[in-house]
Amino acid sequence: NAYSAHLAARVLQIKLTENLRKAQEIEALQHVSAFFVHDLKNVASRLSLTMQNLPAYFDNPDFREDALRLIRESVGKIDSTIERLSSLKQIVIKPVPTDLNALADSILKDFERSTRSTIDRNFGQLPLLSLDPEQMQKVITNLVMNALDAADGKGRIRVETSANEQQAVLSVRDDGCGMSKQFMDNMLFRPFTSTKKRGMGIGLFQCKMIVEAHHGRIEVDSEEGKGTTFRVILKAATDFTDYT
């Protein structure tokens, strides 16, 4: 009868809703856990770069000191990542007044020490920004790692900052392989897609989420064979701390 049919339809709807909820939870768990795996991959990549240069520069005491410092910092980051992995929390922004130029310069110096490469800088005058330094460090690290991969040791990397009354901009530019318009339109910033053979496509997705959690956005210009520029655009206002 009509009542039985309605009841059966209602039960089916409940089951489908529950299945959808479980699928969404699994997808969310995959995304969040993949962030942690990607963070560990970044640590491993930087250690690998140091190890590659170790035979050539082992007799250099400055290099050994930098290598030991990087190892200590890497162990700390691994411990921190494991601690965060145990709770599997979503991205939480804890903003404090931050000198973005100083943060970027510190990260670039670490890359230069570990890779023995030179990264061009053009830092403009910036106000202190309301940022989460730990989370923003991940964004800059991911973008520089991508630029170094794209340049493949042959091109130049350039990091620039600028600001006006409304916004601050950090750009990372390389003259490497570039990306196709089709890839940018359909795959860029999506998790589990990547142009790298061993990539997971998590880095840029994580960058986008972190920047958007700061009420900012990421823009990209790229041309195959000519290079790529990523721009992180943030609010220049320093009087807000609520990112909920």
N, C-alpha and C positions, 0 to 999 in steps of 0.2 A: 504494500500500500504506500501512499504518499509519505506517511510518517516514517516508515522504515527506510524508504529511499532517501529522505532528508537526513535521517540519522546516519545512514551509511556514508552519505556525502560529507557530513560533518566530521565523522571519524577519519575519513580519508584526508580531509583538509587539515585536521590536526596532525596526522602522521606526516603529511608533506611539509607542514610548517616546522615540525620537530626535526625532520631530516634536513631541511634548509638551515635551521639554526645550528645543527651539528656541523654541517658542511662549512658554514661561515666561521664557526669556532676553530675548526681544523685549519682553514685558510689563514685566519688571524694568527694562530699559533705558528704556522709555517713562516709567515712573514716576520713575526717578531723574533723567532729563533734564528731565522736567516740573517737578521741584523747582527746578532752576536757572532755568528759564524763569520760574517764578512769582516767584523772588527778584528777577529782573530787572524783572518787572512791578511789584513793590512799589517798587523804586527809581524806575521811570518814573512811577508814580502820585504819589509824593511830589514829584518834580520838576514834574509837571503841576500839582499843587496850588499850588506856589510860583509857577509861571508865571501861573496864574490870578489870583493876588493881586498880581503884580508891577505892573500898571498903577496900581492904587490906592495902593500903598505904596512905590513906587519912590523917592520923595523922602525917605522915612524912612531915615536912616542905619543904624538898628538892624536894620531889615528887610533892607537890602542886605547887611549883615554876615552875618546869619543865612542869607540866600540863597546867598552865596558859600561859607559853611561847608558848607551842605547839598550844593552842587555838588561841592566837594572830596571830601566823604565819599562821595557817590554814585559818583564816579569810582573811588575806592578800592574800594568794594563791587563795582562792575562788574569791575574788574581781578581782585579776589579770586574772584568767581564764575566768571570765565573760566578762571582757574587751576585751580579745583576741577572745572570742567566737563571739562577735559582729561583728568582721571583717572577721572571718573564713579564716585567712591567712594560707598558707602552711608553713611548717617548715622553719624558717629563722635562719641562723647561724650567730651569732655576736661574733667572736672569740677574746679573749684577752689572754695575758700570764697567765696561770693558773697552780697552784700547785695541781695536781691531787691527791696526797696523802692527802693533807689538806682537799680538797673537800670531798674525800671518808671518811676520819676520822670523819668529821663533821656530815655527813649523818649517819654513823654507831653509833655515840654517841647519836643522836636523837632516833634511833631505840632502843638502849639499855636503854635509859631513859624511853621510852614509853612502852617497853615490859618487862623490867627487865630481859632481857636475855643477854648473853655474845656472842659477835661475835669476833672470832679469827682474828688477823691481822698479815700480814707479808709484810710490805711495803719496797720495795727496793728504791734505790736512783734514783730519776727521775729528768730530766730537766724540766723547765717550758714548758708547752705545749700550743699550740695555740688552745684553746677550747672555746666553749660557756658554761660557768658554769651552767646557768639555764637549758639548754637542757641536758648537761651531767649529771646533778643532777637527771633528770628524768630517765636516763638510769640506773644509779647506784641504785636508789630507786626501780625501777621495778625489777631489778635482785635480790636485797636483799629481797624484798617482796615475790618473787617467791620462793627463797631459804627457807625463813621462813615457807611458806605454805607447801613446799615439806617436810621439816623436821618435821612439825607439833608439834613443841615444844619438840621433843625428840632427835633430832640430833644436830650436830654442823654445824655452818656456818663459812666459812673461806674466807677472802678477801685478795688477794695478788696483788702486783704490781711489775713490773720489767721493765727494759729498756735496749736497746743497742743503737748503733748509728743510726739505721734505724727506730726502732719502740718502742713504749711503750705498755705494756700489763697490763690490769686490769682483774683479774679473780675472780669470785664468785663461791664458791664450797659448796655443801651441801651433806650430806650422807642420803638423804631422799628417796622418793619413786622411783625416776628415771623416764625415759620415754622409750617407746618402739621404736625400730628402724623404725617401720612402721609409728608411729606418727611423728618422726623427719623427715623422708623422705617426707611425704605427707602433714603434717599439720603445723609443727613448723614454726613460723614467718609469718603465714598467718593470716590476720584479720578475726575476727568472728569465730575463732576456738580456743578451750581451753580444757584442761583436768580438769579444775575446774568447780564445779557445777554451780557457779554463775559468772564464768569468761566470758569475751567477746573476749578473744584472741587478744586484742588490744595492750597490754603492750609490748610484744616482737616484734610485727610488728613496733610499734613506736620506740622502741630501735634500731631496724635495720635501719630504715630510718634516725634517728638522727646520728647514728654512720657513716653510709654511706655518709651523708651530710658533715661529718668531714673528708671524704676520708679514712675512716677506714672500719673495718669489724668485724663481730661477729662470733666466732666459738663455737661449743658446743660438749661436750662428755657426754654421759649418758648411764646408764645401769639400767634396772628395778631392784628395790630392793636394789640398791647400791648407787645411788646418781647421781648428775649432776654437771658439771662444765661449766660455760659460760665464755668465754674470749673475752674481748673487745680489739681489736688491733688497735692502732692509730699510725700515723706518729710521729716520735720523733722530726722532724724538727720544729724549732720555727720561721722560717723566712717567713712563708706564712700566709696570712690573707684573701686571695681571695677564697671563697668557691662556687663561681658561676659556 
